[in-house]
Amino acid sequence: MSLVQSTDLYAPVAAGLAATERCLADMFVDEPESVRGLLDHVNRYGGKRLRPALVHLCAGAAGRSTDEHPLLGAIVESLHLASLLHDDVLDVADTRRKVATLNALNGNEVPILLGDLVYARAFALSLTLSSLHASRELAAASQAIVRGEIDQSFFCFSNDLDEARYLRVIRDKTAALYAASCSLGARYAGGSEAQVRALRGFGQDLGMAFQIIDDCLDVVGDEEVVGKSLGTDLETGKVTLPVIRLGRRLGAADRVRLDGLLRGPVPGRRRDALRAAFDLDDVVAECQTEANAYVSRCVQVAGQLPDGPERHSLQILCDFVLNRSH
């Protein structure tokens, strides 16, 4: 199922997402042509608009959407975009959704600076909302994202297959913004504290599952289908769940071989070398089972929401995250 084309998923919040798109289009109209040209290129990445969708869906599930939700959706999407610009530099990625990355075209300085500008504009706009809840929660999420990236940068090419550390990293660098999108959508819709907490947990678990599946795709996905550079985690030495689970399955000799493949010089791409050296099917299936455990908790939360199209869409979203191929 394509998330972007799923009318079942988008129908309940189509008007809200259209308003978010208008907010995104207006965010940088006062910037010089050089900046707008870069953002026009970045907009070619497309994207699933998953975080704004969560803002609007959780708003409808917990209360009612207000005129602040479109801007809130644009803010969380902008923070996500800024993190992608920085991620592409860190991952040395040359394509994203079949479009050349800014770092591939312009070097590292431009996307880093543009990401900083997008972050700053997003937080400036958050201060125009009716309360500081968004500014506080998104500041905390942004700190978590950076903390997770720093922690991951020291968790490289190591024999220390620490799964708890991996889970902490993805909880920070990925799940934090999902959690904030859901909780803020509910809070600004007038949801109860219990609903805000439940939907924050929904977002965190959904983000955990999303990143685990993403890490599986990084080693076994099809670049033509996924639409971005794959194997970047391996090339930059990031330890992900498939590698951790593979290492646990291997005997001493094969562990040494895996360590050499991850640490040492490899002809061609590490991803191809890993797939040639080891059977990854069982490892990936094991990781998918782990992701399913997170999604199961999301399904439980969604099932407790008031019946309606937003709840139905959140349930579809759980299935998409678990079974996506891109």
Buried (B, 14 or more C-beta within 10 A) or exposed (E): EEBEEBEEBBEBBEEBBEBBBEBBEEBBEEBEEEBEEBBEBBEEBEBBBBBBBBBBBBBBBBBEBBEBBBBBBBBBBBBBBBBBBBBBBBBBBBBBBEBBBBBBEBEBEBBBEBBEBBBEBBBEBBEEBEEEBBBEBBBEBBEBBEBBBEBBEEBEBBEEBEEEBBBBBBBBBBBBBBBBBBBBBBBBBEBEEEBBEBBBBBBBBBBBBBBBBBBBBBBBBEBEEBBBBBBBBBBBBBBBBBBBBBBEBBEEEBBEBBBEBBEEEBEEBBBEBBBEBBEBEEBBEBBBEBBBEBBEBBBBBBEEBEEEBBBBBBBBBBEBBBEBEB
